[in-house]
Amino acid sequence: MFFKLLGIFLVIGAAGLAGVHIASYYSLRPRQLQALQVALQMLDTEIMYGATPLPAALKKIGQAAEPPVNTIFLTAGGLLGTPQGYTAAEAWRKSLLQEWKKTVLRKEDFAILRGFGEGLGISDREEQHKNITLASLHLRQEEEKARREQEKNERLWRYGGFLLGMSIVLLFL
C-alpha cells in the first residue's frame, strides 16, 4: 500500500513538474526579449551620446545587462578585441551562434538579432541609431506576441501537467 501511494505521488509530481518546467519557458521568453530591448537601448546611448568604441560599448552592456542575454554582448565585445580581426558583424554573428543556446529565444528572435548584427559597425552613428531602433521595434513586437502566448499557455501547462499525472494514475488503477 505504501509503495502504491508513493508511486501515485511520484507520477503526479513528475508530470506536474514537467508541466511547470514547460510553463516557465512561456514566462522566460518575454523577460529575455525585454532584457534585449534594454540592452539595445543602452548600446544606442553608448553609441549616440557616449561615443564609446563598439568593443568597449558591447562589453559594458554585457556587464550591465540581464543574464543570459548579457553573454551575447560580452562575447561579441570580446571577439572584437581579439587579434583575429573580426568585423563587428562577424563578431556579433559568432557570438549569437555561440551564446544562443543559453536563452529561450526562438528563431524569429534570432533572425531579428542576426539582421541587427549585419548593420552593426558599418555606418555612422545616425544609421546605427536607426538600426538599433528598428531591431528594438521588432523585438517589442515579438515580446507582445510572447506575452499573449504566455497568458494563453502558461496556466494550461502548469495545471495540465498535474492533471496529466492524475489521469495516468487513474488509468493504472
C-alpha positions in Angstrom: 0.0 0.0 0.0 2.8 2.4 0.9 4.6 1.8 -2.3 1.4 2.2 -4.3 0.8 5.7 -2.7 4.5 6.6 -3.2 4.1 5.7 -6.9 1.0 7.7 -7.2 2.7 10.8 -5.7 5.8 10.3 -7.8 3.8 10.1 -11.1 1.6 13.1 -10.3 4.7 15.0 -9.0 6.8 14.2 -12.1 4.1 15.1 -14.5 3.3 18.3 -12.6 7.0 19.3 -12.5 7.2 18.7 -16.3 4.2 21.0 -16.8 5.7 23.7 -14.5 9.0 23.4 -16.4 7.3 23.9 -19.8 5.2 26.8 -18.3 8.4 28.5 -17.2 9.5 28.8 -20.8 6.5 30.9 -21.5 7.4 33.4 -18.8 11.2 33.5 -19.5 10.9 34.4 -23.2 9.1 37.8 -22.7 11.6 38.7 -19.9 14.6 37.9 -22.2 13.1 39.9 -25.1 12.6 42.8 -22.7 16.2 42.5 -21.5 17.4 42.5 -25.1 15.5 45.7 -25.7 17.0 47.4 -22.7 20.5 46.2 -23.7 19.9 47.7 -27.2 18.8 51.0 -25.7 22.0 51.1 -23.6 24.0 50.4 -26.8 22.2 53.2 -28.6 23.0 55.5 -25.7 26.7 54.5 -25.7 27.0 55.0 -29.5 25.0 58.2 -29.8 25.9 60.1 -26.7 28.9 58.4 -25.2 30.7 57.9 -28.5 32.2 54.8 -26.9 34.1 52.5 -29.3 32.0 49.4 -30.2 34.1 46.8 -28.4 34.1 48.7 -25.2 30.3 49.5 -25.5 29.4 45.9 -26.1 31.5 44.8 -23.1 30.0 47.5 -20.9 26.5 46.5 -21.9 27.3 42.8 -21.3 28.3 43.6 -17.8 25.1 45.6 -17.1 22.5 43.5 -19.0 20.5 40.7 -17.5 21.7 37.2 -17.9 21.7 35.2 -20.2 21.2 38.0 -22.7 24.4 39.7 -21.4 26.6 36.9 -22.7 25.8 37.7 -26.3 27.1 41.3 -25.8 30.1 40.2 -23.7 31.2 37.6 -26.3 30.8 40.0 -29.2 32.8 42.7 -27.4 35.5 40.1 -26.6 35.7 38.9 -30.1 36.1 42.4 -31.5 39.1 42.9 -29.2 41.0 39.8 -30.5 43.8 39.8 -33.0 41.8 37.7 -35.5 40.4 41.0 -36.9 36.7 40.2 -36.8 34.3 42.8 -38.2 31.5 43.9 -35.9 29.0 41.8 -37.9 31.2 38.7 -37.8 31.8 39.1 -34.1 28.1 39.6 -33.5 27.1 36.6 -35.6 29.7 34.3 -34.0 28.6 35.5 -30.5 25.0 34.9 -31.4 25.6 31.4 -32.6 27.7 30.6 -29.6 25.5 32.1 -26.9 22.1 31.4 -28.4 21.7 28.0 -26.6 21.7 29.7 -23.2 18.5 31.6 -24.0 14.9 30.5 -24.5 14.5 32.8 -27.6 13.1 31.5 -30.8 14.2 31.5 -34.5 12.2 34.7 -35.1 14.2 36.5 -32.4 17.4 35.1 -33.7 16.6 36.4 -37.2 15.9 39.9 -35.8 19.2 39.9 -33.9 21.2 38.5 -36.9 19.7 41.2 -39.1 20.7 43.8 -36.5 24.2 42.5 -36.4 24.6 42.7 -40.2 24.4 46.5 -39.9 26.5 46.8 -36.8 29.6 48.9 -37.0 29.4 49.6 -40.8 27.8 53.1 -40.8 27.7 56.4 -38.9 26.1 56.9 -35.6 22.7 58.0 -37.1 22.5 54.8 -39.2 23.4 52.8 -36.1 20.7 54.5 -34.2 18.2 53.6 -36.9 19.4 50.0 -37.0 19.0 49.7 -33.2 15.6 51.4 -33.2 14.4 49.0 -35.9 15.7 46.0 -34.0 14.1 47.2 -30.8 10.8 47.7 -32.6 10.8 44.2 -33.9 11.8 42.8 -30.5 9.0 44.7 -28.9 6.5 43.2 -31.3 7.9 39.7 -30.5 7.6 40.5 -26.8 3.9 41.4 -27.2 3.3 38.1 -29.0 5.2 36.2 -26.3 3.1 37.9 -23.6 -0.1 36.9 -25.3 1.3 33.4 -25.7 2.3 33.4 -22.0 -1.2 34.4 -20.9 -2.7 31.7 -23.1 -0.3 28.7 -22.4 1.4 29.2 -19.0 -1.6 28.3 -16.8 -2.6 25.5 -19.2 0.8 23.8 -18.9 1.1 24.5 -15.2 -2.2 22.8 -14.3 -2.2 20.4 -17.3 0.9 18.6 -16.0 -0.7 17.8 -12.7 -3.9 16.8 -14.5 -2.0 14.5 -16.9 -0.3 12.9 -13.9 -3.7 12.3 -12.2 -5.0 10.8 -15.5 -2.1 8.4 -15.8 -2.7 7.3 -12.2 -6.4 6.8 -12.8 -5.6 4.7 -15.9 -3.4 2.3 -13.9 -5.8 2.0 -11.0 
